């Protein structure tokens, strides 16, 4: 099969979750014996790259592919003319959308940016957020109208969460919807043990990775727990892996900041930790709530390290408390309580880490996602042939 994959990114080397997602899929498709064509990404290993600035490149791209797979996220399709042209030329092949976000994710900056968990905002600051959000709503409405009109040509949607599955059906009118959470890498037990052997601290170590500038990464929730731990559990060591330092980062004798770790560096640090955290706030402005599929959750589990994560949305659907992870509220006291439980119950913590690792091996790995995605492509292709 010749797969045309549009994602509007340079994916290698991966610098974030969106690049990891596209890279894992492209390499998985190639490893399964398929060909992959992309637009405007000369970095992707092994693919057939078409440069849209060259005359006739997009029609040539469409001519060689059997299925068109398009990443849909918070970036507007109206700002992506290459995708719109491909959609207009896709009359003879199935179109699959990989839905990672509704357009209203752009409101996260309005409602969460600069927020401090547990601190009540002044009416003036709330009013500023309200005006900031409402200025964006006309653009969101136009984008959703465009998506709805284009969705009539979509054979199926692969959505990274059940919330986005509802969005695809209810807002976009796509009938064939497959919910496929993000995945984690397959890491052998022996490799995990080798990485753990590099550990250089005996302190109970808690690891967080994410960008401090993105308000949905839960840094304010993490900061609250760290501040509380400085008084109530000073023996806990917190390692924060971030893209860059900001004024919002916590500090203190129990905090270590690591900047610009690459993907392998993140895996090494996770394996050398006793617990990891994936904290994410609610999207109160959205009818779909928190809709993301946190990739860090799966990478933590893949390293056989117990994870503490927010008791909402996909995290609450996939994590069974004290079996393959721990669930917590947004309260810093509860976040810290779960970490203390792991510290004080090392045998149970080890079992939780092993159960999470087994779930990656059997249900939530990238090879599993590649297989499921290819099944959707094949079903759509057969349906298109049958219809023709």
PELINWO-V537151 format. One record per helix or strand of 2 or more residues. SS is the DSSP state (alpha for helix, beta for strand). FROM is the first residue (numbers start at 1). LEN is the number of residues. If there is no record, write none. Layout:
BEGIN
SS_FROM_LEN, SS_FROM_LEN
END
This chain:
BEGIN
beta_2_5, alpha_17_15, beta_35_5, beta_48_3, alpha_57_8, beta_67_6, alpha_77_3, alpha_81_8, beta_94_6, alpha_103_10, alpha_123_29, beta_156_4, alpha_162_10, beta_177_3, alpha_189_8, beta_205_5, alpha_215_3, alpha_219_14, beta_237_6, beta_255_5, alpha_263_9, beta_275_4, alpha_295_8, beta_307_4, alpha_313_6, beta_325_4, alpha_332_13, alpha_346_17, alpha_366_22
END
